[in-house]
Amino acid sequence: MTYDPAGHLLTPVDHEAPQRVLRLRELGLGENPDPEFDEFARNLAQSTGAPFAMVNFIDEDHQYFAGLYAGPSPQIGSALAVESAATADPGRVMGRDHGYCPHVVVRRLPLVLDDVCDYPRFAGNPVVDEIGIRSYLGAPLIDRTGTTLGTICIVDREPRPWGRPGLELIKASAAELMQRIHQREGFMG
């Protein structure tokens, strides 16, 4: 686990990462932008009126936004380009210690943070100071093999009362995206 100087948990230990990397490679996911995932992220953001949404695949040391919607604000692209990779477009790669998606992947459960500053465990995350993220709504993408591939998430720079409707939306959207991924693989079920 990674902690900040004040002792807040930043990144949980992810024992499933090596298995996830293999499965992502089998599926051909997590290394390139995908127009279908960009559109999915756009629809997700617009359904809630949020400025940002992502389809995020996580490996052992970074996150890759294969689907990214950054609304009308151009600052998010440079802010999300915390790390760069030779094969990644600017703004699609972020360290594993940034954001809340690594927590969702390890927990294998949705995470609803109306205001991240209300949770000391999450308020110290670098995305709060570096990007100004104040609210988060995310759900895991759990593959038919039982592997958590990544997440979908919606974020905002303002606190948001996501509530039960937000939770139900993000869970249903994650199930929908996994169905699409399985269809790509040729697996129906």
C-alpha positions in Angstrom: 0.0 0.0 0.0 1.1 3.6 -0.6 0.6 6.3 2.0 0.9 10.1 1.8 3.0 12.0 4.4 -0.1 12.4 6.6 -0.6 8.6 6.6 -3.7 8.5 4.3 -4.0 5.4 2.1 -3.3 6.3 -1.5 -3.1 3.1 -3.4 -4.2 -0.3 -2.3 -2.2 -3.4 -3.0 -3.4 -5.1 -6.2 -2.7 -8.8 -6.1 -4.7 -9.4 -9.3 -2.6 -7.1 -11.5 -0.5 -9.8 -13.2 -3.6 -11.8 -14.1 -5.3 -8.6 -15.3 -2.4 -7.7 -17.6 -2.5 -11.1 -19.2 -6.3 -10.9 -19.7 -6.1 -7.3 -21.1 -3.5 -8.5 -23.6 -5.8 -11.4 -24.7 -8.6 -9.0 -25.3 -6.4 -6.4 -26.9 -7.4 -3.7 -24.4 -5.7 -1.0 -22.5 -3.0 0.1 -24.8 -4.8 2.2 -27.4 -7.6 4.7 -27.6 -10.9 3.2 -28.8 -13.5 5.4 -30.5 -16.3 3.1 -29.2 -15.0 3.6 -25.6 -14.6 7.4 -26.2 -18.3 7.5 -27.3 -19.3 5.4 -24.3 -17.5 7.8 -22.0 -19.1 10.8 -23.7 -22.6 9.3 -23.2 -21.8 8.5 -19.6 -20.8 12.0 -18.8 -23.7 13.6 -20.7 -26.2 11.3 -19.0 -25.2 12.9 -15.7 -24.2 16.4 -16.9 -20.7 15.7 -15.6 -17.7 17.2 -17.4 -15.5 14.0 -17.4 -15.9 10.3 -17.9 -13.4 7.5 -18.6 -13.2 3.8 -19.6 -10.1 2.9 -17.6 -7.9 -0.2 -17.8 -5.3 -0.7 -15.1 -2.1 -2.6 -15.2 0.7 -3.0 -12.6 2.0 0.5 -12.7 -0.4 2.8 -14.6 -3.9 3.5 -15.8 -4.9 3.8 -19.4 -8.0 5.7 -20.5 -9.0 3.7 -23.6 -12.2 5.8 -23.5 -12.0 9.4 -22.5 -14.5 12.3 -22.5 -13.1 15.6 -21.2 -16.0 17.9 -22.1 -15.3 21.4 -23.2 -12.4 21.9 -20.8 -9.0 21.6 -22.5 -7.1 21.6 -19.2 -8.0 18.1 -18.3 -5.9 16.5 -21.1 -2.7 18.1 -19.9 -3.6 17.5 -16.2 -4.3 13.8 -16.8 -1.0 13.4 -18.7 0.8 12.8 -15.4 2.9 10.1 -17.0 3.5 9.5 -20.7 4.1 6.3 -22.6 5.4 6.0 -26.1 2.2 4.3 -27.3 -0.2 6.5 -25.4 -1.8 9.7 -26.6 -1.3 12.6 -24.2 -3.9 12.7 -21.5 -4.7 9.0 -21.6 -2.1 7.7 -19.1 -2.0 8.2 -15.4 0.0 6.7 -12.5 -1.6 4.0 -10.4 -1.3 6.2 -7.4 -3.6 8.8 -8.9 -7.3 8.7 -8.7 -9.9 6.4 -7.2 -10.1 3.7 -9.9 -7.4 1.6 -8.4 -9.5 1.3 -5.2 -12.5 0.3 -7.2 -10.5 -2.4 -9.0 -9.1 -3.9 -5.8 -12.4 -3.7 -3.9 -14.3 -5.0 -6.9 -17.2 -2.7 -5.9 -18.6 0.6 -7.1 -17.4 3.7 -5.3 -19.6 6.8 -4.8 -17.8 9.9 -3.5 -20.2 12.9 -3.5 -17.3 15.1 -2.2 -13.9 13.4 -1.9 -12.9 16.0 0.7 -15.5 14.4 3.1 -13.3 11.3 3.2 -9.8 11.7 4.7 -8.8 8.4 3.1 -9.5 9.9 -0.4 -9.0 13.6 0.1 -5.2 13.3 0.0 -5.2 11.8 -3.4 -3.0 13.7 -6.0 -6.0 14.2 -8.3 -7.6 16.6 -5.8 -4.7 19.1 -5.8 -3.4 18.5 -9.4 -6.6 18.3 -11.3 -9.2 19.6 -8.8 -11.4 16.5 -8.7 -14.1 16.8 -6.0 -16.5 14.0 -6.8 -16.2 10.5 -8.2 -18.6 7.8 -9.3 -17.0 4.6 -10.6 -17.7 0.8 -11.0 -15.5 -2.1 -11.8 -15.4 -3.9 -15.2 -15.5 -7.5 -14.1 -14.8 -10.0 -17.0 -16.6 -13.3 -17.5 -13.3 -14.9 -16.2 -13.7 -13.1 -12.9 -10.9 -10.7 -13.6 -11.4 -7.1 -12.9 -10.1 -5.4 -16.1 -10.6 -1.8 -15.0 -13.3 0.7 -14.4 -15.7 3.2 -15.8 -16.0 6.4 -13.9 -17.5 9.9 -14.0 -15.7 12.8 -12.2 -16.4 16.4 -11.5 -14.5 19.4 -10.1 -17.6 20.2 -8.0 -19.2 18.1 -5.3 -22.2 16.1 -6.6 -25.0 14.2 -4.8 -24.8 11.1 -7.0 -27.1 9.1 -4.7 -28.8 5.8 -5.5 -29.6 6.9 -9.1 -25.9 7.5 -9.7 -25.0 4.2 -8.2 -27.6 2.3 -10.3 -26.5 4.1 -13.5 -22.8 3.3 -13.0 -23.5 -0.3 -12.2 -25.8 -0.8 -15.2 -23.3 1.0 -17.5 -20.4 -1.2 -16.3 -22.6 -4.3 -17.1 -23.4 -2.9 -20.5 -19.8 -2.2 -21.4 -18.7 -5.7 -20.3 -21.4 -7.1 -22.5 -19.9 -5.1 -25.4 -16.4 -6.4 -24.6 -17.6 -10.0 -24.5 -19.4 -9.5 -27.9 -16.1 -8.3 -29.4 -14.5 -11.4 -28.1 -17.2 -13.5 -29.7 -18.5 -14.7 -26.3 -22.2 -14.3 -25.8 -23.4 -14.6 -22.3 
